[in-house]
Amino acid sequence: MTTGPVQTEMETLLRAAFPDADFTVSNDSASHHGHAGDDGSGESHFSLNIEWAGFAGMNRVMRQRAVNKALGDLPGQRVHALAIRATAPDE
């Protein structure tokens, strides 16, 4: 599947906010076709796995807040659902 503009924007914002992070953004929208939040764009539901040394010492909520802050208006406005798994190295 081709990466769409929303996913590309997410990846750009994550690279800027979390230098040297290792992450994967997966577009899960096809699995949610016809469900609540599916806007027909093909870019409504995503999963993010991100590992970054800067997450060390942060709890799960702090990490998710940091990711959401980095993504600005994407979560909750242009992206209906974003599952985040944020870890520090060696976790």
DRENMI-707130 format. One record per atom (N, C-alpha, C, O): residue number from 1; atom name; x, y, z. Coordinates in steps of 0.1 Angstrom, whole numbers. Each point is the difference from the previous one (the first is absolute). Layout:
# DRENMI-707130
+-----+----+-------+-------+-------+
!   k !  a !     X !     Y !     Z !
+-----+----+-------+-------+-------+
! NUM ! CA !     X !     Y !     Z !
...
+-----+----+-------+-------+-------+
END
This chain:
# DRENMI-707130
+-----+----+-------+-------+-------+
!   k !  a !     X !     Y !     Z !
+-----+----+-------+-------+-------+
!   1 !  N !     8 !   -12 !     0 !
!   1 ! CA !    -8 !    12 !     0 !
!   1 !  C !     9 !    12 !     0 !
!   1 !  O !    10 !     1 !     7 !
!   2 !  N !   -14 !     9 !   -15 !
!   2 ! CA !     7 !    13 !     0 !
!   2 !  C !    -2 !     8 !    12 !
!   2 !  O !   -11 !     0 !     6 !
!   3 !  N !    21 !     7 !    -2 !
!   3 ! CA !    -1 !     9 !    12 !
!   3 !  C !    -7 !    13 !    -5 !
!   3 !  O !     4 !     6 !   -10 !
!   4 !  N !   -15 !    -3 !    17 !
!   4 ! CA !    -8 !    12 !    -3 !
!   4 !  C !     5 !    12 !     6 !
!   4 !  O !    10 !     0 !     8 !
!   5 !  N !   -16 !    12 !   -11 !
!   5 ! CA !     5 !    13 !     6 !
!   5 !  C !    -1 !     1 !    15 !
!   5 !  O !     9 !     6 !     6 !
!   6 !  N !   -19 !   -12 !     0 !
!   6 ! CA !    -1 !     1 !    15 !
!   6 !  C !    11 !    -8 !     6 !
!   6 !  O !     7 !     5 !    10 !
!   7 !  N !    -5 !   -17 !   -15 !
!   7 ! CA !    11 !    -9 !     6 !
!   7 !  C !    14 !     7 !    -2 !
!   7 !  O !     8 !     0 !     9 !
!   8 !  N !    -6 !     6 !   -21 !
!   8 ! CA !    13 !     7 !    -3 !
!   8 !  C !     2 !    11 !    10 !
!   8 !  O !    11 !     2 !     5 !
!   9 !  N !   -22 !     6 !    -2 !
!   9 ! CA !     1 !    11 !     9 !
!   9 !  C !     3 !    -5 !    14 !
!   9 !  O !     8 !     6 !     7 !
!  10 !  N !   -15 !   -17 !    -3 !
!  10 ! CA !     3 !    -6 !    13 !
!  10 !  C !    15 !    -3 !     2 !
!  10 !  O !     6 !     3 !     9 !
!  11 !  N !    -1 !   -10 !   -19 !
!  11 ! CA !    14 !    -4 !     0 !
!  11 !  C !    10 !    11 !     0 !
!  11 !  O !    10 !     0 !     7 !
!  12 !  N !   -13 !    11 !   -14 !
!  12 ! CA !     8 !    12 !     0 !
!  12 !  C !     0 !     7 !    14 !
!  12 !  O !    11 !     3 !     5 !
!  13 !  N !   -23 !    -2 !     1 !
!  13 ! CA !    -1 !     6 !    13 !
!  13 !  C !     7 !    -8 !    11 !
!  13 !  O !     7 !     5 !     9 !
!  14 !  N !    -8 !   -19 !   -10 !
!  14 ! CA !     7 !    -8 !    10 !
!  14 !  C !    15 !     0 !    -2 !
!  14 !  O !     7 !     1 !    10 !
!  15 !  N !    -2 !     0 !   -22 !
!  15 ! CA !    15 !     1 !    -2 !
!  15 !  C !     5 !    13 !     6 !
!  15 !  O !    11 !     0 !     6 !
!  16 !  N !   -19 !    11 !    -7 !
!  16 ! CA !     4 !    13 !     5 !
!  16 !  C !     0 !     0 !    15 !
!  16 !  O !     9 !     6 !     7 !
!  17 !  N !   -19 !   -12 !    -1 !
!  17 ! CA !    -2 !     1 !    15 !
!  17 !  C !     8 !   -10 !     7 !
!  17 !  O !     4 !     2 !    12 !
!  18 !  N !    -1 !   -14 !   -18 !
!  18 ! CA !     7 !   -11 !     7 !
!  18 !  C !    13 !    -4 !    -8 !
!  18 !  O !     0 !   -10 !    -6 !
!  19 !  N !    10 !    19 !     6 !
!  19 ! CA !    12 !    -4 !    -7 !
!  19 !  C !     6 !   -13 !     4 !
!  19 !  O !     0 !    -4 !    11 !
!  20 !  N !     5 !    -4 !   -21 !
!  20 ! CA !     6 !   -13 !     2 !
!  20 !  C !   -10 !   -10 !     5 !
!  20 !  O !     4 !   -11 !     4 !
!  21 !  N !   -17 !    14 !    -4 !
!  21 ! CA !   -10 !   -10 !     4 !
!  21 !  C !    -1 !   -11 !   -11 !
!  21 !  O !     2 !     3 !   -12 !
!  22 !  N !    -6 !   -15 !    16 !
!  22 ! CA !    -3 !   -11 !    -9 !
!  22 !  C !   -15 !    -1 !     0 !
!  22 !  O !    -5 !    -4 !    11 !
!  23 !  N !    -2 !     6 !   -22 !
!  23 ! CA !   -14 !    -1 !     1 !
!  23 !  C !    -6 !    -6 !   -13 !
!  23 !  O !     6 !     0 !   -11 !
!  24 !  N !   -18 !    -5 !    12 !
!  24 ! CA !    -8 !    -6 !   -11 !
!  24 !  C !   -14 !     6 !     1 !
!  24 !  O !    -6 !    -2 !    11 !
!  25 !  N !     1 !     8 !   -21 !
!  25 ! CA !   -14 !     4 !    -1 !
!  25 !  C !    -7 !   -10 !    -9 !
!  25 !  O !     4 !    -1 !   -12 !
!  26 !  N !   -15 !    -5 !    17 !
!  26 ! CA !    -8 !    -9 !    -8 !
!  26 !  C !   -14 !     6 !    -2 !
!  26 !  O !    -6 !     4 !     9 !
!  27 !  N !     2 !    -4 !   -22 !
!  27 ! CA !   -13 !     4 !    -3 !
!  27 !  C !   -10 !   -12 !     1 !
!  27 !  O !     1 !    -9 !    -8 !
!  28 !  N !    -9 !    10 !    18 !
!  28 ! CA !   -10 !   -11 !     3 !
!  28 !  C !   -14 !     3 !    -5 !
!  28 !  O !    -9 !    -7 !     3 !
!  29 !  N !     8 !    17 !   -11 !
!  29 ! CA !   -13 !     5 !    -5 !
!  29 !  C !    -9 !   -10 !    -7 !
!  29 !  O !   -12 !    -1 !     2 !
!  30 !  N !    19 !    -7 !   -10 !
!  30 ! CA !    -8 !   -10 !    -8 !
!  30 !  C !    -7 !   -10 !     9 !
!  30 !  O !   -11 !    -5 !    -3 !
!  31 !  N !    16 !     2 !    15 !
!  31 ! CA !    -6 !    -8 !    10 !
!  31 !  C !   -13 !     6 !     6 !
!  31 !  O !    -8 !    -7 !     7 !
!  32 !  N !     7 !    20 !    -8 !
!  32 ! CA !   -11 !     7 !     6 !
!  32 !  C !   -10 !     6 !   -10 !
!  32 !  O !    -8 !     9 !     4 !
!  33 !  N !     9 !   -13 !   -16 !
!  33 ! CA !    -9 !     5 !   -11 !
!  33 !  C !   -14 !    -2 !     4 !
!  33 !  O !    -4 !   -11 !     3 !
!  34 !  N !    -4 !    22 !    -3 !
!  34 ! CA !   -14 !    -1 !     3 !
!  34 !  C !    -3 !     1 !    15 !
!  34 !  O !   -12 !     1 !     4 !
!  35 !  N !    22 !     0 !     4 !
!  35 ! CA !    -1 !     2 !    15 !
!  35 !  C !    -1 !    14 !     3 !
!  35 !  O !     3 !     9 !    -8 !
!  36 !  N !    -6 !    -6 !    21 !
!  36 ! CA !     0 !    14 !     5 !
!  36 !  C !    14 !     6 !    -2 !
!  36 !  O !    10 !    -6 !     2 !
!  37 !  N !   -10 !    18 !    -7 !
!  37 ! CA !    12 !     7 !    -2 !
!  37 !  C !     6 !    -2 !   -14 !
!  37 !  O !    10 !     7 !    -3 !
!  38 !  N !   -15 !   -16 !    -5 !
!  38 ! CA !     6 !    -2 !   -13 !
!  38 !  C !    -6 !    11 !    -9 !
!  38 !  O !   -12 !     0 !    -3 !
!  39 !  N !    21 !     9 !    -1 !
!  39 ! CA !    -5 !    11 !    -8 !
!  39 !  C !     1 !    -2 !   -15 !
!  39 !  O !    -2 !     9 !    -8 !
!  40 !  N !     6 !   -21 !     4 !
!  40 ! CA !     2 !    -4 !   -14 !
!  40 !  C !    13 !     4 !    -6 !
!  40 !  O !     2 !    -2 !   -12 !
!  41 !  N !     6 !     9 !    20 !
!  41 ! CA !    13 !     5 !    -6 !
!  41 !  C !    10 !   -11 !    -1 !
!  41 !  O !    10 !     1 !    -7 !
!  42 !  N !   -12 !   -12 !    14 !
!  42 ! CA !    10 !   -11 !     1 !
!  42 !  C !    11 !     4 !    10 !
!  42 !  O !    10 !    -8 !     0 !
!  43 !  N !   -11 !    19 !     7 !
!  43 ! CA !    10 !     4 !    10 !
!  43 !  C !    -7 !     4 !    13 !
!  43 !  O !     2 !    12 !     4 !
!  44 !  N !    -9 !   -20 !     2 !
!  44 ! CA !    -8 !     3 !    12 !
!  44 !  C !     5 !    -7 !    13 !
!  44 !  O !    -2 !     5 !    11 !
!  45 !  N !     8 !   -16 !   -13 !
!  45 ! CA !     5 !    -9 !    11 !
!  45 !  C !    14 !    -4 !    -2 !
!  45 !  O !     4 !    -5 !   -10 !
!  46 !  N !     4 !     8 !    21 !
!  46 ! CA !    15 !    -4 !    -1 !
!  46 !  C !     4 !    -6 !    13 !
!  46 !  O !    -6 !     1 !    11 !
!  47 !  N !    18 !    -8 !   -12 !
!  47 ! CA !     7 !    -5 !    11 !
!  47 !  C !    14 !     5 !    -1 !
!  47 !  O !     6 !     1 !   -11 !
!  48 !  N !     0 !     2 !    23 !
!  48 ! CA !    13 !     5 !     1 !
!  48 !  C !     8 !    -8 !    10 !
!  48 !  O !    -4 !    -1 !    11 !
!  49 !  N !    15 !    -4 !   -15 !
!  49 ! CA !    10 !    -6 !     9 !
!  49 !  C !    12 !     9 !    -1 !
!  49 !  O !     6 !     2 !   -10 !
!  50 !  N !    -2 !     4 !    22 !
!  50 ! CA !    12 !     9 !     0 !
!  50 !  C !     9 !    -3 !    12 !
!  50 !  O !    -5 !    -2 !    11 !
!  51 !  N !    18 !     1 !   -14 !
!  51 ! CA !    10 !    -2 !    10 !
!  51 !  C !     9 !    11 !     0 !
!  51 !  O !     6 !     3 !   -11 !
!  52 !  N !    -4 !     4 !    22 !
!  52 ! CA !     8 !    12 !     1 !
!  52 !  C !     7 !     1 !    13 !
!  52 !  O !    -7 !    -2 !    11 !
!  53 !  N !    19 !     5 !   -10 !
!  53 ! CA !     8 !     1 !    12 !
!  53 !  C !    -6 !    11 !     9 !
!  53 !  O !     1 !    -1 !    13 !
!  54 !  N !    -7 !    11 !   -18 !
!  54 ! CA !    -6 !    11 !     8 !
!  54 !  C !   -12 !    -4 !     8 !
!  54 !  O !    -4 !     7 !     9 !
!  55 !  N !    -1 !   -19 !   -12 !
!  55 ! CA !   -12 !    -4 !     8 !
!  55 !  C !     5 !    -7 !    13 !
!  55 !  O !    -9 !    -2 !     9 !
!  56 !  N !    21 !     0 !    -7 !
!  56 ! CA !     5 !    -6 !    13 !
!  56 !  C !    -4 !     9 !    11 !
!  56 !  O !     2 !    12 !     0 !
!  57 !  N !    -7 !   -18 !    11 !
!  57 ! CA !    -5 !     8 !    11 !
!  57 !  C !   -14 !     6 !    -1 !
!  57 !  O !    -5 !     6 !    10 !
!  58 !  N !    -1 !    -7 !   -21 !
!  58 ! CA !   -14 !     5 !    -2 !
!  58 !  C !    -9 !   -12 !     1 !
!  58 !  O !     3 !   -11 !    -4 !
!  59 !  N !   -15 !    13 !    10 !
!  59 ! CA !   -10 !   -10 !     1 !
!  59 !  C !    -8 !    -1 !   -13 !
!  59 !  O !     2 !     9 !    -9 !
!  60 !  N !   -11 !   -18 !     7 !
!  60 ! CA !    -7 !    -3 !   -12 !
!  60 !  C !    -8 !    13 !    -4 !
!  60 !  O !    -1 !     3 !   -12 !
!  61 !  N !    -6 !     3 !    22 !
!  61 ! CA !    -8 !    12 !    -3 !
!  61 !  C !     8 !    11 !    -5 !
!  61 !  O !    -3 !     7 !   -10 !
!  62 !  N !    15 !    -4 !    16 !
!  62 ! CA !     9 !    10 !    -4 !
!  62 !  C !     5 !    -2 !   -15 !
!  62 !  O !     1 !     9 !    -7 !
!  63 !  N !     2 !   -21 !     4 !
!  63 ! CA !     5 !    -4 !   -13 !
!  63 !  C !   -11 !     3 !   -10 !
!  63 !  O !     2 !     6 !   -11 !
!  64 !  N !   -15 !   -10 !    14 !
!  64 ! CA !   -11 !     1 !   -10 !
!  64 !  C !    -3 !    15 !    -2 !
!  64 !  O !    -3 !     5 !   -11 !
!  65 !  N !     4 !     3 !    22 !
!  65 ! CA !    -2 !    14 !    -1 !
!  65 !  C !    11 !     7 !    -9 !
!  65 !  O !    -3 !     9 !    -8 !
!  66 !  N !    15 !   -14 !    10 !
!  66 ! CA !    11 !     6 !    -9 !
!  66 !  C !    -2 !    -3 !   -14 !
!  66 !  O !     2 !     8 !    -9 !
!  67 !  N !    -7 !   -20 !     6 !
!  67 ! CA !    -3 !    -4 !   -14 !
!  67 !  C !   -11 !     8 !    -6 !
!  67 !  O !     1 !     6 !   -11 !
!  68 !  N !   -12 !    -5 !    19 !
!  68 ! CA !   -12 !     8 !    -5 !
!  68 !  C !     4 !    15 !    -2 !
!  68 !  O !    -5 !     6 !    -9 !
!  69 !  N !    13 !    -1 !    18 !
!  69 ! CA !     4 !    14 !    -1 !
!  69 !  C !     8 !     2 !   -13 !
!  69 !  O !    -2 !    10 !    -7 !
!  70 !  N !    11 !   -20 !     4 !
!  70 ! CA !     8 !     1 !   -12 !
!  70 !  C !    -8 !     0 !   -13 !
!  70 !  O !     3 !     6 !   -10 !
!  71 !  N !   -14 !   -14 !    11 !
!  71 ! CA !    -9 !    -1 !   -12 !
!  71 !  C !   -10 !    11 !    -1 !
!  71 !  O !    -8 !     0 !   -10 !
!  72 !  N !     7 !     9 !    19 !
!  72 ! CA !    -9 !    11 !    -1 !
!  72 !  C !   -14 !    -3 !    -2 !
!  72 !  O !    -6 !    -8 !     8 !
!  73 !  N !    -1 !    13 !   -19 !
!  73 ! CA !   -14 !    -2 !    -1 !
!  73 !  C !    -4 !   -13 !    -7 !
!  73 !  O !   -11 !    -3 !    -3 !
!  74 !  N !    21 !    -5 !    -1 !
!  74 ! CA !    -3 !   -13 !    -6 !
!  74 !  C !    -8 !    -9 !     8 !
!  74 !  O !   -11 !    -4 !    -4 !
!  75 !  N !    15 !     0 !    16 !
!  75 ! CA !    -8 !    -9 !     8 !
!  75 !  C !   -13 !     7 !     5 !
!  75 !  O !     0 !    11 !     5 !
!  76 !  N !   -11 !   -18 !    -8 !
!  76 ! CA !   -13 !     5 !     5 !
!  76 !  C !    -7 !    10 !    -9 !
!  76 !  O !   -12 !     2 !     1 !
!  77 !  N !    19 !     3 !   -11 !
!  77 ! CA !    -6 !     9 !   -10 !
!  77 !  C !     1 !    -6 !   -14 !
!  77 !  O !   -10 !    -3 !    -6 !
!  78 !  N !    22 !     1 !     1 !
!  78 ! CA !     2 !    -5 !   -13 !
!  78 !  C !     2 !   -15 !     0 !
!  78 !  O !    -1 !    -7 !   -10 !
!  79 !  N !     5 !     1 !    22 !
!  79 ! CA !     1 !   -14 !     1 !
!  79 !  C !    -9 !    -4 !    11 !
!  79 !  O !     0 !     5 !    12 !
!  80 !  N !    -9 !   -15 !   -15 !
!  80 ! CA !   -10 !    -4 !    10 !
!  80 !  C !     6 !    -8 !    11 !
!  80 !  O !    -4 !     2 !    12 !
!  81 !  N !    13 !   -11 !   -15 !
!  81 ! CA !     6 !    -8 !    11 !
!  81 !  C !    15 !    -2 !    -2 !
!  81 !  O !     4 !    -3 !   -12 !
!  82 !  N !     3 !     4 !    22 !
!  82 ! CA !    14 !    -3 !     0 !
!  82 !  C !     4 !    -8 !    12 !
!  82 !  O !     0 !     5 !    11 !
!  83 !  N !     4 !   -17 !   -13 !
!  83 ! CA !     5 !    -9 !    10 !
!  83 !  C !    15 !     2 !     2 !
!  83 !  O !     8 !    -1 !   -10 !
!  84 !  N !    -3 !     5 !    22 !
!  84 ! CA !    14 !     3 !     2 !
!  84 !  C !     6 !   -10 !     9 !
!  84 !  O !    -5 !    -2 !    11 !
!  85 !  N !    16 !    -3 !   -15 !
!  85 ! CA !     9 !    -8 !     9 !
!  85 !  C !    14 !     7 !     0 !
!  85 !  O !     7 !    -1 !   -10 !
!  86 !  N !    -4 !     8 !    21 !
!  86 ! CA !    12 !     8 !     1 !
!  86 !  C !     9 !    -6 !    11 !
!  86 !  O !    -5 !    -2 !    11 !
!  87 !  N !    17 !    -2 !   -15 !
!  87 ! CA !     9 !    -6 !     9 !
!  87 !  C !    14 !     7 !     0 !
!  87 !  O !     3 !     7 !   -10 !
!  88 !  N !     4 !    -9 !    20 !
!  88 ! CA !    14 !     3 !     1 !
!  88 !  C !     9 !   -12 !    -4 !
!  88 !  O !    -5 !   -11 !     1 !
!  89 !  N !    17 !    13 !    -6 !
!  89 ! CA !     8 !   -12 !    -3 !
!  89 !  C !     1 !    -9 !    12 !
!  89 !  O !     0 !     4 !    12 !
!  90 !  N !     1 !   -17 !   -15 !
!  90 ! CA !     2 !   -11 !    10 !
!  90 !  C !   -13 !    -2 !     8 !
!  90 !  O !     1 !    -6 !    11 !
!  91 !  N !   -12 !    10 !   -15 !
!  91 ! CA !   -13 !    -3 !     7 !
!  91 !  C !    -7 !   -11 !    -7 !
!  91 !  O !   -11 !    -4 !     4 !
+-----+----+-------+-------+-------+
END
